[in-house]
């Protein structure tokens, strides 16, 4: 799934900058299996790109995306507005996840009726084939200590888009943390073959004596 791939590294860099929530494994309310959708726009829909750009121009300037201040309302209010209409908007999902982790809260002002986790989960329900949304959700789960659930999301993301270097890299990190060095190495080799620039995963494998050329 290479549509909108130009956003990939920008989204990844945002994910890489996420800070851990205080208290790994913090409890988060269960999300519903189904959400009401009526008139929502898919981030990948080529016929909706003009509408998406218009919404971004009013609610996703650099201050919102960098979590400095809101544009039309508060930061969380602008992000909720976007995600209510475009459930799988990658940059808004990434920004919302970073905001929750920075604030150490899964419930943020103006994001009702859902928690941040449920907004991320909702994106994967809206478009189950959106690998990037699953990556963002999986990284969020990982950062709050929900490693098993995070790994499941990243494995699904990888199955949907095995050529995505960001997914391969994060999946490799998850396998490494789980002690599955063979699969971590396989994922690392894919990520680097696909041009991923950061060497952190390779360094981890080398230091563990697990890197193989």
TAGI-V323080 format. One line per field, one symbol per residue. phi: phi as a letter, one per 30 degrees, with the letter a starting at -180 (. if undefined). A space follows every 50 residues. Layout:
phi = ???
This chain:
phi = .cdhdddeddddddddddcdddieiedbddcddbbdbaidcdecdddcdd dddddddcbbdddddcicadccbdedddddedddcbecdddddddddddd dddhbccceiceccddeddddeddddbdcddddddddddeeddcicdddd ddddddddddbdcddddeddddddddddicdddddeddddedddjdddce ddddddddicdbd
